[in-house]
């Protein structure tokens, strides 16, 4: 069993790397162990992940702000504080802030993540209100 007491390490937030568009910051809650990784993620307005999937799925719990989650089947849902999303195993999707609001979520990611390239500005603007 692991118990996190928040980010008490004082470590700097990690900037989202090559698999993100825009200003994204990630605090590790739990590093990956036994196929489970938990992170707190801040998406600035307009920022988002690239297309990706999680081997055994992912649960997103929205803490603050407003954003969206979109899958390859065309489901596109605005998400706000309190919302919970379950992406199934292998379900290709992306998530991020809305055009004019940041979004903070806790992500529980299960298994390895596979990445499939960026969400174009055109595609983003089509989905984001
Ligand atoms: Mn995801």
Backbone and ligand atoms as CSV (ligand in chain L), in Angstrom:
chain,resi,resn,atom,element,x,y,z
A,1,UNK,N,N,0.856,-1.191,0.000
A,1,UNK,CA,C,0.000,0.000,0.000
A,1,UNK,C,C,0.889,1.236,0.000
A,2,UNK,N,N,0.440,2.220,-0.769
A,2,UNK,CA,C,1.175,3.486,-0.797
A,2,UNK,C,C,0.206,4.608,-0.438
A,3,UNK,N,N,0.664,5.540,0.340
A,3,UNK,CA,C,-0.167,6.683,0.723
A,3,UNK,C,C,0.583,7.956,0.361
A,4,UNK,N,N,-0.033,8.803,-0.452
A,4,UNK,CA,C,0.578,10.075,-0.827
A,4,UNK,C,C,0.011,11.182,0.040
A,5,UNK,N,N,0.870,12.048,0.479
A,5,UNK,CA,C,0.453,13.191,1.307
A,5,UNK,C,C,0.563,14.481,0.520
A,6,UNK,N,N,0.343,14.397,-0.778
A,6,UNK,CA,C,0.521,15.565,-1.629
A,6,UNK,C,C,1.982,15.729,-1.988
A,7,UNK,N,N,2.275,16.801,-2.701
A,7,UNK,CA,C,3.657,17.025,-3.136
A,7,UNK,C,C,4.430,17.724,-2.023
A,8,UNK,N,N,4.973,16.933,-1.119
A,8,UNK,CA,C,5.706,17.496,0.013
A,8,UNK,C,C,7.202,17.529,-0.238
A,9,UNK,N,N,7.610,17.063,-1.434
A,9,UNK,CA,C,9.045,16.964,-1.696
A,9,UNK,C,C,9.655,18.325,-2.012
A,10,UNK,N,N,8.807,19.285,-2.395
A,10,UNK,CA,C,9.344,20.577,-2.793
A,10,UNK,C,C,9.951,20.559,-4.182
A,11,UNK,N,N,9.823,19.441,-4.883
A,11,UNK,CA,C,10.402,19.355,-6.224
A,11,UNK,C,C,9.609,20.221,-7.202
A,12,UNK,N,N,10.303,20.706,-8.223
A,12,UNK,CA,C,9.667,21.544,-9.229
A,12,UNK,C,C,8.686,20.725,-10.058
A,13,UNK,N,N,7.594,21.360,-10.497
A,13,UNK,CA,C,6.685,20.705,-11.431
A,13,UNK,C,C,7.414,20.452,-12.745
A,14,UNK,N,N,7.155,19.287,-13.341
A,14,UNK,CA,C,7.807,18.939,-14.609
A,14,UNK,C,C,7.018,19.528,-15.759
A,15,UNK,N,N,7.710,20.150,-16.698
A,15,UNK,CA,C,7.031,20.623,-17.900
A,15,UNK,C,C,6.655,19.434,-18.764
A,16,UNK,N,N,5.445,19.466,-19.308
A,16,UNK,CA,C,5.045,18.397,-20.219
A,16,UNK,C,C,6.017,18.334,-21.387
A,17,UNK,N,N,6.392,17.166,-21.804
A,17,UNK,CA,C,7.421,16.997,-22.823
A,17,UNK,C,C,6.861,16.955,-24.230
A,18,UNK,N,N,7.465,16.142,-25.062
A,18,UNK,CA,C,7.163,16.111,-26.492
A,18,UNK,C,C,5.774,15.573,-26.821
A,19,UNK,N,N,5.092,15.008,-25.855
A,19,UNK,CA,C,3.774,14.444,-26.116
A,19,UNK,C,C,2.639,15.380,-25.720
A,20,UNK,N,N,2.993,16.661,-25.516
A,20,UNK,CA,C,1.992,17.654,-25.133
A,20,UNK,C,C,2.135,18.886,-26.014
A,21,UNK,N,N,1.021,19.594,-26.198
A,21,UNK,CA,C,1.019,20.865,-26.932
A,21,UNK,C,C,0.682,21.972,-25.956
A,22,UNK,N,N,1.461,23.029,-25.933
A,22,UNK,CA,C,1.186,24.155,-25.048
A,22,UNK,C,C,1.789,23.949,-23.673
A,23,UNK,N,N,1.337,24.799,-22.742
A,23,UNK,CA,C,1.920,24.811,-21.399
A,23,UNK,C,C,1.217,23.789,-20.520
A,24,UNK,N,N,1.926,22.727,-20.218
A,24,UNK,CA,C,1.399,21.655,-19.373
A,24,UNK,C,C,2.436,21.368,-18.296
A,25,UNK,N,N,1.969,21.244,-17.056
A,25,UNK,CA,C,2.882,20.916,-15.949
A,25,UNK,C,C,2.358,19.690,-15.219
A,26,UNK,N,N,3.282,18.841,-14.822
A,26,UNK,CA,C,2.912,17.558,-14.227
A,26,UNK,C,C,3.634,17.385,-12.892
A,27,UNK,N,N,2.858,17.151,-11.841
A,27,UNK,CA,C,3.409,16.740,-10.552
A,27,UNK,C,C,3.131,15.256,-10.381
A,28,UNK,N,N,4.162,14.501,-10.135
A,28,UNK,CA,C,3.961,13.090,-9.847
A,28,UNK,C,C,3.371,12.939,-8.451
A,29,UNK,N,N,2.265,12.206,-8.358
A,29,UNK,CA,C,1.725,11.851,-7.045
A,29,UNK,C,C,2.369,10.545,-6.615
A,30,UNK,N,N,2.300,9.543,-7.510
A,30,UNK,CA,C,3.031,8.294,-7.353
A,30,UNK,C,C,3.751,7.980,-8.651
A,31,UNK,N,N,5.048,7.752,-8.630
A,31,UNK,CA,C,5.692,7.242,-9.834
A,31,UNK,C,C,5.138,5.846,-10.157
A,32,UNK,N,N,5.348,5.438,-11.400
A,32,UNK,CA,C,4.789,4.158,-11.831
A,32,UNK,C,C,5.319,3.013,-10.962
A,33,UNK,N,N,4.404,2.222,-10.451
A,33,UNK,CA,C,4.745,0.999,-9.730
A,33,UNK,C,C,3.567,0.055,-9.861
A,34,UNK,N,N,3.854,-1.205,-10.129
A,34,UNK,CA,C,2.810,-2.225,-10.284
A,34,UNK,C,C,1.767,-1.796,-11.307
A,35,UNK,N,N,2.231,-1.094,-12.369
A,35,UNK,CA,C,1.337,-0.738,-13.464
A,35,UNK,C,C,0.410,0.420,-13.182
A,36,UNK,N,N,0.618,1.119,-12.070
A,36,UNK,CA,C,-0.244,2.253,-11.723
A,36,UNK,C,C,0.615,3.497,-11.557
A,37,UNK,N,N,0.237,4.578,-12.243
A,37,UNK,CA,C,0.924,5.853,-12.082
A,37,UNK,C,C,-0.136,6.919,-11.819
A,38,UNK,N,N,0.101,7.766,-10.841
A,38,UNK,CA,C,-0.862,8.814,-10.507
A,38,UNK,C,C,-0.162,10.158,-10.577
A,39,UNK,N,N,-0.762,11.075,-11.334
A,39,UNK,CA,C,-0.168,12.385,-11.547
A,39,UNK,C,C,-1.228,13.469,-11.408
A,40,UNK,N,N,-0.787,14.634,-10.989
A,40,UNK,CA,C,-1.620,15.827,-11.012
A,40,UNK,C,C,-1.132,16.672,-12.181
A,41,UNK,N,N,-2.047,17.057,-13.068
A,41,UNK,CA,C,-1.638,17.715,-14.309
A,41,UNK,C,C,-2.369,19.049,-14.468
A,42,UNK,N,N,-1.608,20.087,-14.778
A,42,UNK,CA,C,-2.158,21.416,-15.054
A,42,UNK,C,C,-2.058,21.682,-16.548
A,43,UNK,N,N,-3.195,21.976,-17.185
A,43,UNK,CA,C,-3.232,22.354,-18.600
A,43,UNK,C,C,-3.601,23.830,-18.697
A,44,UNK,N,N,-2.720,24.653,-19.235
A,44,UNK,CA,C,-3.072,26.049,-19.512
A,44,UNK,C,C,-4.146,26.081,-20.602
A,45,UNK,N,N,-4.885,27.206,-20.722
A,45,UNK,CA,C,-5.873,27.287,-21.805
A,45,UNK,C,C,-5.237,26.944,-23.153
A,46,UNK,N,N,-5.922,26.118,-23.925
A,46,UNK,CA,C,-5.442,25.747,-25.254
A,46,UNK,C,C,-4.432,24.601,-25.275
A,47,UNK,N,N,-3.946,24.214,-24.123
A,47,UNK,CA,C,-2.952,23.126,-24.110
A,47,UNK,C,C,-3.650,21.773,-24.033
A,48,UNK,N,N,-2.960,20.737,-24.456
A,48,UNK,CA,C,-3.564,19.400,-24.480
A,48,UNK,C,C,-2.491,18.337,-24.688
A,49,UNK,N,N,-2.920,17.110,-24.417
A,49,UNK,CA,C,-2.049,15.968,-24.711
A,49,UNK,C,C,-2.052,15.722,-26.215
A,50,UNK,N,N,-1.120,14.916,-26.688
A,50,UNK,CA,C,-1.233,14.316,-28.015
A,50,UNK,C,C,-2.233,13.164,-27.930
A,51,UNK,N,N,-2.622,12.653,-29.088
A,51,UNK,CA,C,-3.436,11.435,-29.120
A,51,UNK,C,C,-2.660,10.307,-28.435
A,52,UNK,N,N,-3.352,9.526,-27.624
A,52,UNK,CA,C,-2.664,8.432,-26.918
A,52,UNK,C,C,-3.677,7.426,-26.395
A,53,UNK,N,N,-3.152,6.305,-25.925
A,53,UNK,CA,C,-4.001,5.321,-25.241
A,53,UNK,C,C,-3.216,4.738,-24.072
A,54,UNK,N,N,-3.968,4.159,-23.137
A,54,UNK,CA,C,-3.367,3.546,-21.957
A,54,UNK,C,C,-3.679,2.058,-21.987
A,55,UNK,N,N,-2.640,1.295,-21.855
A,55,UNK,CA,C,-2.743,-0.163,-21.984
A,55,UNK,C,C,-3.945,-0.736,-21.208
A,56,UNK,N,N,-4.093,-0.312,-19.975
A,56,UNK,CA,C,-5.174,-0.850,-19.138
A,56,UNK,C,C,-6.171,0.234,-18.723
A,57,UNK,N,N,-6.183,1.330,-19.486
A,57,UNK,CA,C,-7.151,2.384,-19.243
A,57,UNK,C,C,-6.613,3.489,-18.350
A,58,UNK,N,N,-7.478,4.473,-18.129
A,58,UNK,CA,C,-7.089,5.650,-17.332
A,58,UNK,C,C,-8.339,6.259,-16.703
A,59,UNK,N,N,-8.165,6.780,-15.505
A,59,UNK,CA,C,-9.235,7.506,-14.826
A,59,UNK,C,C,-8.755,8.937,-14.606
A,60,UNK,N,N,-9.582,9.895,-15.025
A,60,UNK,CA,C,-9.268,11.314,-14.838
A,60,UNK,C,C,-10.283,11.897,-13.870
A,61,UNK,N,N,-9.813,12.614,-12.864
A,61,UNK,CA,C,-10.688,13.288,-11.907
A,61,UNK,C,C,-10.381,14.778,-11.980
A,62,UNK,N,N,-11.358,15.550,-12.452
A,62,UNK,CA,C,-11.127,16.972,-12.701
A,62,UNK,C,C,-11.270,17.743,-11.389
A,63,UNK,N,N,-10.212,18.474,-11.038
A,63,UNK,CA,C,-10.188,19.191,-9.764
A,63,UNK,C,C,-10.577,20.653,-9.913
A,64,UNK,N,N,-10.140,21.274,-10.991
A,64,UNK,CA,C,-10.346,22.712,-11.167
A,64,UNK,C,C,-10.473,23.032,-12.654
A,65,UNK,N,N,-11.151,24.107,-12.956
A,65,UNK,CA,C,-11.158,24.635,-14.307
A,65,UNK,C,C,-12.106,23.905,-15.236
A,66,UNK,N,N,-11.834,24.046,-16.521
A,66,UNK,CA,C,-12.711,23.522,-17.560
A,66,UNK,C,C,-11.837,23.043,-18.706
A,67,UNK,N,N,-12.191,21.890,-19.228
A,67,UNK,CA,C,-11.399,21.350,-20.321
A,67,UNK,C,C,-12.221,20.406,-21.151
A,68,UNK,N,N,-11.556,19.536,-21.880
A,68,UNK,CA,C,-12.295,18.576,-22.673
A,68,UNK,C,C,-11.514,17.298,-22.870
A,69,UNK,N,N,-12.289,16.261,-23.137
A,69,UNK,CA,C,-11.724,14.954,-23.454
A,69,UNK,C,C,-12.416,14.465,-24.719
A,70,UNK,N,N,-11.621,13.942,-25.634
A,70,UNK,CA,C,-12.110,13.564,-26.960
A,70,UNK,C,C,-11.530,12.201,-27.305
A,71,UNK,N,N,-12.368,11.319,-27.871
A,71,UNK,CA,C,-11.798,10.052,-28.331
A,71,UNK,C,C,-11.902,9.934,-29.847
A,72,UNK,N,N,-11.260,8.921,-30.369
A,72,UNK,CA,C,-11.153,8.763,-31.816
A,72,UNK,C,C,-12.485,8.396,-32.452
A,73,UNK,N,N,-13.415,7.908,-31.626
A,73,UNK,CA,C,-14.741,7.558,-32.139
A,73,UNK,C,C,-15.602,8.806,-32.326
A,74,UNK,N,N,-15.097,9.968,-31.878
A,74,UNK,CA,C,-15.833,11.209,-32.075
A,74,UNK,C,C,-16.569,11.700,-30.842
A,75,UNK,N,N,-16.454,10.975,-29.735
A,75,UNK,CA,C,-17.027,11.492,-28.489
A,75,UNK,C,C,-16.185,12.682,-28.037
A,76,UNK,N,N,-16.844,13.779,-27.700
A,76,UNK,CA,C,-16.164,14.998,-27.274
A,76,UNK,C,C,-16.958,15.587,-26.128
A,77,UNK,N,N,-16.363,15.651,-24.955
A,77,UNK,CA,C,-17.107,16.030,-23.762
A,77,UNK,C,C,-16.376,17.148,-23.032
A,78,UNK,N,N,-17.124,18.225,-22.737
A,78,UNK,CA,C,-16.554,19.270,-21.881
A,78,UNK,C,C,-16.524,18.735,-20.450
A,79,UNK,N,N,-15.405,18.939,-19.762
A,79,UNK,CA,C,-15.272,18.445,-18.391
A,79,UNK,C,C,-14.937,19.614,-17.469
A,80,UNK,N,N,-15.561,19.569,-16.278
A,80,UNK,CA,C,-15.344,20.617,-15.281
A,80,UNK,C,C,-15.124,19.962,-13.919
A,81,UNK,N,N,-14.802,20.798,-12.939
A,81,UNK,CA,C,-14.452,20.298,-11.607
A,81,UNK,C,C,-15.481,19.304,-11.097
A,82,UNK,N,N,-15.006,18.183,-10.597
A,82,UNK,CA,C,-15.866,17.134,-10.066
A,82,UNK,C,C,-16.141,16.019,-11.039
A,83,UNK,N,N,-15.911,16.255,-12.329
A,83,UNK,CA,C,-16.183,15.218,-13.317
A,83,UNK,C,C,-15.120,14.112,-13.237
A,84,UNK,N,N,-15.540,12.909,-13.545
A,84,UNK,CA,C,-14.651,11.747,-13.563
A,84,UNK,C,C,-14.789,11.061,-14.916
A,85,UNK,N,N,-13.668,10.756,-15.537
A,85,UNK,CA,C,-13.642,10.130,-16.865
A,85,UNK,C,C,-12.943,8.788,-16.755
A,86,UNK,N,N,-13.515,7.777,-17.389
A,86,UNK,CA,C,-12.804,6.501,-17.528
A,86,UNK,C,C,-12.570,6.243,-19.004
A,87,UNK,N,N,-11.315,6.237,-19.410
A,87,UNK,CA,C,-10.954,5.815,-20.763
A,87,UNK,C,C,-10.584,4.338,-20.677
A,88,UNK,N,N,-11.173,3.559,-21.550
A,88,UNK,CA,C,-10.970,2.116,-21.481
A,88,UNK,C,C,-9.594,1.696,-21.974
A,89,UNK,N,N,-9.244,0.435,-21.758
A,89,UNK,CA,C,-7.957,-0.077,-22.229
A,89,UNK,C,C,-7.806,0.111,-23.732
A,90,UNK,N,N,-6.731,0.773,-24.145
A,90,UNK,CA,C,-6.450,0.950,-25.564
A,90,UNK,C,C,-7.289,2.007,-26.252
A,91,UNK,N,N,-8.175,2.669,-25.546
A,91,UNK,CA,C,-9.034,3.693,-26.158
A,91,UNK,C,C,-8.193,4.929,-26.501
A,92,UNK,N,N,-8.151,5.266,-27.791
A,92,UNK,CA,C,-7.327,6.394,-28.242
A,92,UNK,C,C,-8.077,7.700,-27.980
A,93,UNK,N,N,-7.416,8.633,-27.308
A,93,UNK,CA,C,-8.082,9.852,-26.852
A,93,UNK,C,C,-7.065,10.952,-26.588
A,94,UNK,N,N,-7.569,12.145,-26.274
A,94,UNK,CA,C,-6.719,13.214,-25.765
A,94,UNK,C,C,-7.506,14.026,-24.757
A,95,UNK,N,N,-6.816,14.786,-23.923
A,95,UNK,CA,C,-7.462,15.660,-22.946
A,95,UNK,C,C,-6.657,16.935,-22.787
A,96,UNK,N,N,-7.354,18.012,-22.388
A,96,UNK,CA,C,-6.645,19.276,-22.223
A,96,UNK,C,C,-7.545,20.371,-21.703
A,97,UNK,N,N,-6.993,21.575,-21.623
A,97,UNK,CA,C,-7.755,22.735,-21.191
A,97,UNK,C,C,-8.686,23.192,-22.291
A,98,UNK,N,N,-9.661,24.022,-21.925
A,98,UNK,CA,C,-10.512,24.603,-22.964
A,98,UNK,C,C,-9.818,25.847,-23.528
A,99,UNK,N,N,-10.431,26.465,-24.512
A,99,UNK,CA,C,-9.791,27.622,-25.150
A,99,UNK,C,C,-9.475,28.728,-24.163
A,100,UNK,N,N,-10.415,28.938,-23.221
A,100,UNK,CA,C,-10.288,30.119,-22.353
A,100,UNK,C,C,-10.159,29.777,-20.885
A,101,UNK,N,N,-10.019,28.491,-20.566
A,101,UNK,CA,C,-9.869,28.118,-19.153
A,101,UNK,C,C,-8.787,27.058,-19.006
A,102,UNK,N,N,-8.039,27.170,-17.952
A,102,UNK,CA,C,-7.124,26.074,-17.596
A,102,UNK,C,C,-7.929,24.893,-17.091
A,103,UNK,N,N,-7.272,23.761,-16.905
A,103,UNK,CA,C,-7.920,22.574,-16.339
A,103,UNK,C,C,-6.866,21.790,-15.573
A,104,UNK,N,N,-7.242,21.394,-14.363
A,104,UNK,CA,C,-6.351,20.572,-13.542
A,104,UNK,C,C,-7.060,19.258,-13.260
A,105,UNK,N,N,-6.409,18.148,-13.560
A,105,UNK,CA,C,-6.971,16.852,-13.188
A,105,UNK,C,C,-5.925,15.965,-12.540
A,106,UNK,N,N,-6.435,15.032,-11.754
A,106,UNK,CA,C,-5.613,13.927,-11.281
A,106,UNK,C,C,-5.821,12.790,-12.267
A,107,UNK,N,N,-4.720,12.206,-12.729
A,107,UNK,CA,C,-4.795,11.115,-13.699
A,107,UNK,C,C,-4.257,9.838,-13.064
A,108,UNK,N,N,-5.071,8.797,-13.110
A,108,UNK,CA,C,-4.645,7.462,-12.681
A,108,UNK,C,C,-4.466,6.646,-13.953
A,109,UNK,N,N,-3.226,6.404,-14.320
A,109,UNK,CA,C,-2.907,5.753,-15.594
A,109,UNK,C,C,-2.467,4.325,-15.334
A,110,UNK,N,N,-3.065,3.401,-16.098
A,110,UNK,CA,C,-2.865,1.974,-15.839
A,110,UNK,C,C,-2.133,1.321,-17.009
A,111,UNK,N,N,-0.964,0.817,-16.760
A,111,UNK,CA,C,-0.171,0.175,-17.815
A,111,UNK,C,C,0.566,1.207,-18.639
A,112,UNK,N,N,1.173,0.738,-19.701
A,112,UNK,CA,C,1.982,1.614,-20.550
A,112,UNK,C,C,1.095,2.545,-21.379
A,113,UNK,N,N,1.635,3.725,-21.675
A,113,UNK,CA,C,0.951,4.684,-22.540
A,113,UNK,C,C,1.565,4.639,-23.933
A,114,UNK,N,N,0.715,4.598,-24.961
A,114,UNK,CA,C,1.171,4.655,-26.353
A,114,UNK,C,C,0.752,5.988,-26.944
A,115,UNK,N,N,1.648,6.620,-27.723
A,115,UNK,CA,C,1.396,7.959,-28.258
A,115,UNK,C,C,1.237,7.916,-29.773
A,116,UNK,N,N,0.299,8.737,-30.314
A,116,UNK,CA,C,-0.056,8.667,-31.733
A,116,UNK,C,C,-0.049,10.023,-32.430
A,117,UNK,N,N,0.714,10.977,-31.922
A,117,UNK,CA,C,0.869,12.236,-32.629
A,117,UNK,C,C,-0.043,13.340,-32.123
A,118,UNK,N,N,0.293,14.557,-32.540
A,118,UNK,CA,C,-0.360,15.717,-31.943
A,118,UNK,C,C,-1.765,15.954,-32.487
A,119,UNK,N,N,-2.539,16.663,-31.669
A,119,UNK,CA,C,-3.858,17.141,-32.073
A,119,UNK,C,C,-3.628,18.492,-32.757
A,120,UNK,N,N,-4.005,18.588,-34.025
A,120,UNK,CA,C,-3.742,19.827,-34.769
A,120,UNK,C,C,-4.565,20.971,-34.196
A,121,UNK,N,N,-4.123,22.199,-34.461
A,121,UNK,CA,C,-4.898,23.356,-34.002
A,121,UNK,C,C,-6.301,23.336,-34.584
A,122,UNK,N,N,-6.425,22.960,-35.845
A,122,UNK,CA,C,-7.754,22.902,-36.476
A,122,UNK,C,C,-8.655,21.928,-35.728
A,123,UNK,N,N,-8.110,20.735,-35.447
A,123,UNK,CA,C,-8.913,19.732,-34.726
A,123,UNK,C,C,-9.256,20.214,-33.317
A,124,UNK,N,N,-8.286,20.858,-32.684
A,124,UNK,CA,C,-8.542,21.362,-31.328
A,124,UNK,C,C,-9.643,22.417,-31.342
A,125,UNK,N,N,-9.534,23.371,-32.255
A,125,UNK,CA,C,-10.502,24.478,-32.288
A,125,UNK,C,C,-11.893,23.987,-32.662
A,126,UNK,N,N,-11.950,22.897,-33.433
A,126,UNK,CA,C,-13.243,22.312,-33.805
A,126,UNK,C,C,-13.956,21.745,-32.564
A,127,UNK,N,N,-13.175,21.204,-31.625
A,127,UNK,CA,C,-13.761,20.549,-30.451
A,127,UNK,C,C,-13.990,21.515,-29.307
A,128,UNK,N,N,-13.111,22.516,-29.167
A,128,UNK,CA,C,-13.135,23.376,-27.989
A,128,UNK,C,C,-14.115,24.524,-28.180
A,129,UNK,N,N,-14.952,24.733,-27.186
A,129,UNK,CA,C,-15.928,25.812,-27.262
A,129,UNK,C,C,-15.291,27.124,-26.819
L,1,MN,MN,MN,-5.153,9.820,-21.257
